[in-house]
Amino acid sequence: SVNFKESPDGRNLIVSFDMTGVKKQDMHVSYRTTRLVVSWRVERTMEKREGDTVLRDREVRKYSHTVPLPEGTKFEEVRASRDGQRLMLTIPNSKCVR
């Protein structure tokens, strides 16, 4: 799930993603001129024994979410951090005077 909220002082927009079960190396944030693209993948392997045979089932799911950026936002101004199972993006709020 994705949540958007303004920081208490109103200077930043905070976007948080629930990344439960996603490894750090399986998530990526890329910058485009007017947006951020957050992509991640979840890999699951299940193993089952049937007599002398071992059956392995591997499932990989890929996701992405596009976050529009306020006009004039520069890449250097965007901050990303991971807080437990959540990815947090901090973006300057264009409603504030710079």
Secondary structure, DSSP 4 states (H G I P E B T S, - for coil): -EEEEE-TTSSEEEEEEE-TT--GGGEEEEEETTEEEEEEEEEEEEEEEETTEEEEEEEEEEEEEEEEPPTT--GGG-EEEEETTEEEEEEE-TTS--
